[in-house]
Amino acid sequence: KEINTDLVGLVDAWGEGFINELDYRDEAKATKEFSEAMKKRSLGSVFAPEVIDELSSTHVLTTKWVDGVRLADSDADDVPR
């Protein structure tokens, strides 16, 4: 049976996405954007750990440790239910 699909293009697109997912600089950016978005929504109790840029790279994401409570267990008023 003949397949009407660009398999090479499909594999190339998958590979590019896969490689991009492995770039922790993108993850660091997304982490910062998430925390900023939560602040703008007045959800200060919801945040991601702070990224330490000077210790992070394409292959390593370093964040500060966060002592806290799981959102599911939080009693904070600004944690959406």
C-alpha positions as CSV (number, residue, x, y, z in Angstrom):
1,K,0.0,0.0,0.0
2,E,1.3,3.4,-0.9
3,I,1.6,6.0,1.9
4,N,0.8,9.6,0.9
5,T,3.0,11.2,3.5
6,D,6.3,13.1,3.5
7,L,8.0,10.7,5.9
8,V,11.4,12.4,5.6
9,G,9.8,15.8,6.5
10,L,7.9,14.2,9.3
11,V,11.0,12.6,10.8
12,D,12.9,15.9,10.3
13,A,10.2,17.9,12.1
14,W,10.1,15.3,15.0
15,G,13.9,15.4,15.3
16,E,14.0,19.2,15.4
17,G,11.3,19.3,18.1
18,F,13.1,16.6,20.1
19,I,16.4,18.4,20.0
20,N,14.7,21.7,21.0
21,E,13.1,20.0,24.0
22,L,16.7,19.1,25.1
23,D,17.8,22.7,25.2
24,Y,17.5,23.7,28.8
25,R,18.0,27.4,27.9
26,D,14.4,27.2,26.5
27,E,13.2,25.5,29.7
28,A,14.9,28.3,31.8
29,K,13.1,30.9,29.7
30,A,9.7,29.1,30.1
31,T,10.3,28.7,33.8
32,K,10.9,32.5,34.2
33,E,7.8,33.3,32.0
34,F,5.6,31.0,34.1
35,S,6.6,32.6,37.4
36,E,6.0,36.1,35.9
37,A,2.6,35.1,34.5
38,M,1.6,33.8,37.9
39,K,2.6,37.2,39.5
40,K,0.6,39.1,36.9
41,R,-2.4,37.0,37.8
42,S,-2.0,37.7,41.5
43,L,-1.1,34.1,42.1
44,G,2.0,34.8,44.1
45,S,1.8,31.4,45.9
46,V,2.2,29.6,42.5
47,F,5.7,29.9,41.1
48,A,8.6,27.9,39.7
49,P,12.0,27.7,41.3
50,E,14.3,30.6,40.4
51,V,16.7,29.8,37.6
52,I,20.4,30.3,38.3
53,D,21.5,31.5,34.8
54,E,25.3,31.4,35.5
55,L,25.1,27.7,36.4
56,S,22.7,26.7,33.6
57,S,23.4,25.9,29.9
58,T,22.1,24.1,26.9
59,H,22.5,20.8,28.8
60,V,22.0,21.8,32.5
61,L,19.2,23.7,34.2
62,T,20.0,24.8,37.7
63,T,17.4,26.3,40.0
64,K,17.2,27.3,43.6
65,W,15.8,24.9,46.1
66,V,12.2,25.6,47.2
67,D,10.9,24.6,50.6
68,G,7.2,24.6,50.3
69,V,3.9,22.8,50.1
70,R,2.5,21.0,47.1
71,L,-0.2,23.1,45.4
72,A,-2.7,20.2,46.0
73,D,-2.0,20.5,49.7
74,S,-1.8,24.3,49.9
75,D,-4.2,26.4,52.1
76,A,-3.1,29.7,50.4
77,D,-6.1,31.8,49.2
78,D,-4.5,32.6,45.9
79,V,-4.0,29.0,44.8
80,P,-6.8,28.1,42.3
81,R,-8.9,25.1,43.1
